[in-house]
Structures are given as structure tokens and as C-alpha cells.
């Protein structure tokens, strides 16, 4: 991938896409194509194919999609399935038709069965039932993986897939209803601290364990994979370390400086009991994460504070 090669980052305004743009820019790439959703509806096959025919990108990072936490996944099931299916199918097919050199499709750790053995190995895909709360999203991501595999097998396309664990970092969404657990907790504790509220209520029991990867580490991994990985089988990207939601809440409480108590609402769903990635293949390839969870949350809290101030203005 030459510095002058035309690179399309689909979903550049999102947390992952924006991190990949930052990484590519820092590495000296100067021909990055981006389009806002208002300019290009990735759910439209006609619009996507016209864009690819005009731009002819040599490399594609497919990070675009409709994302959210348990509440959003449960509420907007049809949209999560349809939007993500169409985006993956349109971009992957257009990349094939326009002879893209290489494409990287990003999935999610929710593709694995709810009760799969831990840590999650790539070969566990499709060995059991999915977690019901995010099944539509997971199915769309599995289709993306299979599109990459089969376009490679049938047409010889160098299309690869990576499955990141739970992400956090700059440019995240902090909506209390629709965001993921870590950004939602950052906002909850900050608002409780500002308002002097005596306790914070958190969904579930706090027992499930989750793995968290800073989005800048993911962007670094995506860049590494684009340069070094050319296999059919998708690859896990994570830290290989997890933490309970209860421990995470205590860590964020400490970083935010909130002095009140925690109340656990066990009437709300926990989701999958545990989701720890087996990242041995990524380590063998020569890549490891660099950002410690506490350090990453501390810097993300500063990003949230800026977001919060902008929201209030």
C-alpha cells in the first residue's frame, strides 16, 4: 500500500473510521477518500456502485454500519439487520467489480455463540446460538465475513475480515439509552457527579465480564493487517484480557471522581455472560495492543468532558 494509493475509509465519521483516518494520516497517506452519509447512502447499491466506478479506490477499510448497545440492538432489530447487510453487500460487491486491491471488513465479537467456550477462538463461529439481544447485528456481520471469504474463494479477491472486541475511545457515542456500556458509564458518573446525585443505577448484575480495546489500538491493528495479513479466515483483534462490569464501573467511578454509591438493576439484561477473545493468532502475526485500560479510560474521559461541554453550548 503506497502513500499515494487511493484509500477509501467507509464510515469515517464513526469512532473506528475516524481513528483509521488519523492513523493513515499519521503514517503519511495522502489520498484518503471519505464521504458523509448525506453525500453517499451506503444502503443504496446504485449509489455505491456509481461512487466506486468514479473513484476507483485501491484499498478499502469497511468500518461503516449501524451500531449501538443492548437497548439499541433490541429496539431497532430490523434496522440493525437491514442497514448492516446492505452496507456490507454493496461495498464488498462494488470492490470486486472495480478491482480493489484489498479490502478489510470489520465485524464484532458478538458474532460468536452466546455460550461459546472462552476465550473465543475464530473456529467457534456458527457452532451455537447467538445472544438474542444482538442477533440481527451479529447475523449481518457474519454475512460480511462470508462475503469476504466467498469472493476470495470464487474470484480471488484479497478481502480480509477482522473481529474487534468491545471498543472505546475518542469520538464515541455517549447516549445513555443506545450506547455501549463503557461510554454510557462515563456519562452516568459524570452527570451524577455534576448534579450531586447520591447513587448511580447500572443495568444488570455487574457480573458479566468484558474485554475492552482502545480504538487507536484497533486502528493500529487494522493498518497492520492491511499490510501483513492475506488469509481467508477472519482474525480476532483484542487485548486477551477482560474485566467484570462491576470492576469497570468502580474504575470509571474512581477516574471520574464520583463519590456516591452504585445500585445494580438486576431486572435489566446482562447480555452474554463473558466475551473474551483468543488473540493468539494476532500475537503470532506480530501485533499486540499498547494502551492500558485505565490510561485509555482516563484519556477517553477527557474526550467525553469536551463532548459534554459542546453539548451544553
DAZIKA-V715314 format. One record per backbone hydrogen bond with DSSP energy under -0.5 kcal/mol. NH is the residue of the N-H (numbers start at 1). CO is the residue of the C=O. Records with the same first field share a line. If there is no record, write none. Layout:
NH->CO / CO
This chain:
5->2
7->5 / 31
8->59
9->7 / 33
10->8 / 61
11->9
12->9
14->11
17->11
18->14
19->15
20->16
21->17
22->18
23->19
24->20
25->21
26->22
27->23
28->25
29->24
30->3
33->7
39->36
40->36
42->40
44->41
45->43
48->44
49->45
50->46
51->47
52->48
53->49
54->50
55->51
56->52
58->6
59->6
60->102
61->8
62->60 / 104
63->10 / 61
64->10
67->65
69->178
73->69
74->70
75->71
76->72
80->76
81->77
82->78
83->79
84->79 / 80
85->81
86->82
87->83
88->84
89->85
90->86
91->87
92->88
93->89
94->90
95->91
96->92
97->93
98->94
99->96
100->95
101->58
102->58
103->158
104->60
105->103 / 160
106->62
107->105 / 162
109->164
111->108
112->109
114->129
116->113
119->276
120->276
121->119
124->121
125->122
127->124
134->131
135->132
138->134
139->135
140->136
141->137
142->138
143->139
144->140
145->141
146->142
147->143
148->144
149->145
150->146
151->147
152->148
153->149
154->150
155->151
156->152
157->151
159->157
160->103 / 158
162->105
163->235
164->162
165->237
166->211
168->213
172->169
179->175
184->180
185->181
186->182
187->183
188->184
189->185
190->186
191->187
192->188
193->189
194->190
195->191
196->192
197->192
200->261
202->263
204->265
209->273
210->243
211->275
213->166
215->168
217->214
218->214
219->215
220->216
221->217
222->218
223->219
224->220
225->221
226->222
227->223
228->224
229->225
235->161
237->163
243->210
245->208
246->206
248->244
249->245
250->246
251->247
252->248
253->249
254->250
255->251
256->252
257->253
258->253
261->198
263->200
265->202 / 263
266->264
268->265
275->209
278->120
279->277
283->279
284->280
285->281
286->282 / 283
287->282
292->290
296->292
297->293
298->294
299->295
300->296
301->297
302->298
303->299
304->300
305->301
306->302
307->303
308->304
309->305
310->306
311->307
312->308
313->309
